[in-house]
């Protein structure tokens, strides 16, 4: 098929009803992948389960081998420690008869034989895995606390003694002590202990002086291996280099294991026992010479794999069948209301904002339809509100400029008067004129509504200097602001109306001198400008009325009206309401002014302003 044919088929698919698309897509992305997934899982699980099982078994065997090596290494260390004891050396040299004693005493005044027995008893007491220790010299005499021999027994002719002599001082594990003439007072069975020997050799003559025989309880090996289970019925067993079983649990699958099955130090092999295929995973310890073997039936592993594969395939098949059935119903129930909603949206797109979705559905489509209706209402309201806010903002800015900013020629004229006053030596007049000139220059701000905080503070300083000249003995002021905050931006003419109210309705109305304090700080991500005076304050009724007007100023798109009569017949509050309206119209709630006052206790006006780091009103921190 050529490219044109592919494009036509694609267009046909795109033009199909959505319910048919849902059904086709579901079949493509569920049924075929489910079949492939089932086959892939069956093959992967078969390989991974077997591999993981073998790896885990080999790790368990390695840990068991390490534990057994540690136990045997303890026996080896004990045999070395015994050979270094002075009393043992005296016994091995033939100075002490093994049965009756020679009367030779040790350093503590006790017989040497008694000291040797006490010395050996310390090892069996500290190491619970030791069943007994037997010390034999080359004359056949022996010393032991836990073990004894049959009468008329030549210990030097025993097989274990010969094996120790042949090893020339090297520690050797004998295995189960079958057929020896040595017995234990605890009456351990031969299958319940494992014996190890070491010949003690004279370092000068290399002649064997005697042999140390140590019996280890099989319980020490059993405790290490019996808690390890492989699958449901698998187990661990331990065999020596000749294939003799050192440890096996009760009711094993195999009563004996041939040594020639273990061709390497570790590996995996299988044998048949009782008409069942048994898998053997083994690892041989280079230290003990023992081989730890994991034994478990092959059919247990295969059964687990088949069970997993069957469950996965069944689950995928059931899900696909249920999904196909549900897709037919859902495709129709989804596509029909979507089509209706799409028709309503097309009409709204054409400009008809009066269209509405009608339906009583409670699912996502119904929620979407009701949200569509709400969206249209909000769009209509926001369009009206945006137009109203833009108009009110322009009016507020115009009123502010008209009330506080004079034409440029007035600023230039004041500058001329300033230099004329200086030339005449009238420094006080020059200072006032300079402050007034600076006041107008900063008020103009090149037509910008957003100015740096440093300019706003400079503007209020100029205003306060003028007022201080007028009320020199009655007015003092202070300004506290972190210099780093001067780089932030604020709406211009924020503080001047507030300070003007503080002077004319606070300081001027009190008896004696008054003080105005201005503080600027950044707190919790917002900028707070606080104007505090210790003037006459205001009554609670008047404060409540003013705060109420402040809360409504600029809220919901309603600008503050110049209703001075509602606040004060002299016009008090107009400038503050204007500032509140400008802040609310620019940044919205919760920004704006808050007033705290009490009659005779002064007034605190707090301006909450967002942190703005550029001259754009929209660029302020949340």
Secondary structure, DSSP 8 states (H G I E B T S, - for coil): --HHHHHHHHHHHHTS-HHHHHHHHHIIIIIHHHHHHHHHHHHHHHHHHHHHHHHHHHHHHHHHHHHHHHHHHHHHHHHHHHHT-HHHHHHHTT-S-TTT----B-TTSSBHHHHHHHHHHHHHHH-TTEEEEEEEETTS-EE-SSEEE-TT--GGGSHHHHHHHHHTT--EEEES-TT-SEEETT---GGGEEEEEEEEE-TTT--EEEEEEEEEEHHHHHHHHTT--BTTTBEEEEE-TTS-EEE--SS-S-S---GGG--SSEEEEEEEETTEEEEEEEEE-TTT--EEEEEEEHHHHHHHHHHHHHHHHHHHHHHHHHHHHHHHHHHHHHHHHHHHHHHHHHHHHTT-TT--------SHHHHHHHHHHHHHHHHHHHHHHHHHHHHHHHHHHHHHHHHH---HHHHHHHHHHHHHHHHTT-HHHHHHHHHHHHHHHHHHGGG-SEEEHHHHHHHHHHHHHHHHHHTTTTEEEEEEE-GGGGGSEEESSSHHHHHHHHIIIIITTSSS-EEEEEEEEEETTEEEEEEEE-S----HHHHHHHHHHHHHTTGGG------GGGT-TT-TTHHHHHHHHHHHHHH-TT-EEEEEE-TTS-EEEEEEEE-B-SSSTT-B--
